Amino acid sequence: MTITNPLRHPPLGDQLLAQLRSLIVRGELSVGTHLVEGRIAERFGVSRGPVRDALRQLEIEGLVETRKRGVFVRGLSDQDLVELYSLRGALESLAITETIARLDAADWTSMDAAIEQMRSAAVACDPAKFAAADLDFHSGFYTLGGNRWLTATWALHRPLFATVLEITNTDRDLVPVADDHADLSGIVRSGDAEAALAALKQHLDGSCGRIRATLSSRPRPQPVF
């Protein structure tokens, strides 16, 4: 199976970044792989500019690192996943707490729409669209909470979560997952902060466990570049 394809539709930089991120998360680019700009540009059919930008963003996300001889894959370990979900739990707990504090002014329209999009994607067996709607839903708590710095911090990590969720959601029944989001929304709307935070923890712990199980079974990577 070919795991890289020439990129033919703009924006090239976004497509390249998404493909490289997915290759690293899936383990198809092994830890320690030297990412040479020229080789990547040739393989994906792009200029070096988008490659340079993609590598810079992947370094911000912690998936690659710059050494003396260039850029190398750092990868996404099991411990990385645990730490990422710990961070997400802290961020989202604060977002939900702030949402509940502003409950009277909350507009749930976009979050309700995200739940419906999840349900549609679940029926259509479309893990990518489901992951996008899933994260649209969770992003709603940050928007309702009204803390722009918290929202900006979440936005930095959202693309990586989108990738791991899309991989994890493949070949599983997503209808119960959509229902779980609806349940979480209902608990937050009730205004019971303690119950909402407990529900969030259970929700994120389940997601983290599934992702760890899925990625622990990644096959041994084959050379890509």
N, C-alpha and C positions, 0 to 999 in steps of 0.2 A: 504494500500500500504506500502510495506517495504521500509524504507528510508535509511537503512544502510545495507551493504552487506559485507561478508567476502572478504578480499583483497587477490587475488591469483596470481597476476602477478606483477613482479618487475617493477620499484622500488616502494617498499611498502610505503616508506616515502612520496613520491610525491603523490601517490594515496590517502593516508590517509589525507594529508594536503588539497588536493583538495576537498575531501568529507566533511571534517569538515568546511572548508571555505564556501562551498555551503550550508550546513545545517544552518550555522549562518546567512548568507546573506538572505536566504529564510525565516528566522524566525522560522525554525523548531527546533532550539536550542534557547530557550528563554533567554532574558537578565537575568543575575544572576545565570544561571545554573552552578553548581560546576562541573568542568571537572576533574574527578579523573582518573589518568593515568591507574590504573589497570582495571577500568571498561571499558575505551575506548579500551585498548589493547584486552580485552576479547571480546568485541562487534565486533571489526573489524578483529579479528584473527591475531594480530601482537604482537611483543614484545613491551616492554615499551620504548625502545630506539627511534623508529620512532614516538611514541606518544609524547615523550618529545621534539623532534626536531620540530614536527608540532606545538605544543603549543607555542614554542619559536618564531616560524615564525609568527604565528597568533597574538602574542603580538606585534611584530614589526609592523604588519599591522594595529594594533589598534582594532582588533576584540575581543580580550580577554585581561584580566588584572590579574596580580598576586596580591593577598592579603595575609594577614597573614595565612589564612587557606588553601591556594592553589590558583588554577587558575579558574577564573570565566568568563563567557561570558559577554562581553561588548556590543556586537551587532553592528548593522549598522543602525543608526537612519536617519530620513529625513534630519536633520541638518548636519549629517556626509556626506551625499551625496552632499549637497549643497557645503560644504567646500571642499570635494574631487574634485568636478568639478571646483571649483574656483582655486584650486591648479593646476589642469590639464590645465586649460585655460592659466594660467600664464606660466607654463612650455612650453606648446606647441606653444604659441605665440612667445616666445623667440626662440624656435627651428625653427619655420617658418621664423622668421626675419633673423636668421643666415643662413638658407638655401638659402634665396633670395640673401643674400650677397655673396654667393658662387655659384650662379646659373650657371655660365659658366662651372663649373666643375662637375655639378650634373649628376649623372647616375640614371635614373628613372626606370631602369629595374625591380628591386625588387618591387617597388611600383606598377608598371603596373601589375606585376604578382599577387600581393595581390588583386588588383581590380578584375582580372579575377577569382581568387579563391573565392572572395566574390560572384561574379555572379554565379559561379558553385554551391556554397553552398546554395545560395538563391533558385535556381531551384530545388535543392535536398532537400530543407527544412531541412537543417542541421544547427541549431543555434550555436552549439559548433564550427564547422569548420568556420562558418561565423564570429563568435567573434574573433577567432584566426587570420583570415585573416584581419579583421578590424583593429586589434591592430598591426599586421605586417605593415599595410599601415601607420598608425600613427607613428609607431616607425621609419619609413623611414625618417621622417622629422628630427628626432634627429640624425640619422646616417649622413644624408646629411649636417646637421648643423655643425658637427664636434666637438661639445663640449662634451667631454667624461664625465664630471661631471654632466652635464644636462642629458645625456643619462643614467648614473647610477641612478640618482634620479628617472627618469621615470621607469626604470626597477624594482625599489622597489615596485612601486604601480601597475604595469601592471597586476599581477595575480588577484588582487581584481577587477580591471576593467573588466578583462576577465570573471570573475564569474557573475558580475552584468549584463554584456551585454548578456551572454548566456541565463540568466533567462529572460531578457527583450525581447530577439529576438524570444522566443518561440511563435508559433501560430500567426505570423504576416508576411505580404508580405515583404521580404527583398530585392527584386529587386530594388525598388526606393532608398533604403538605399545605395546599391552598386553604383547606378548612382550618388547619392549625393557625394560619395567619389571621383568619377571620376571628377565631377565638381570642387570640392575643389582642386584636383590636378592640373587641368587646370588653375585655378586662380593663384595658387602659381607659376606655371611655367611661367605665363605672366610677373612676376616680379613686379606686382603692390602690394606693401606691405600693403597699406591701405585696398584694396579690399580683400586681402588674410586674413588679421586679422579679418575683418568684417565677412567674410564667415566662418572662423573657429569659431567665437563666435556663430553665428547662428547654426552651425553644433553641437557644444557642448551643447548649450542651449537646442536644441531639444532632444538630447540624454539624458541629465539630466532630462528633464521633463518627458520623457517616463519611465525612470527608477524609478523616484519618484512615478509616478502613479502606476506602476506595483507593487512596493514593499509596497506601502501604503495599498494594498489590500491583503497582506499576511494573511493567516488564523492564528487563535490562535494556538500556538505551543502545541504539545502533548509531554509528557515526552519521551526522547530518551534513556537516560542513567539512 
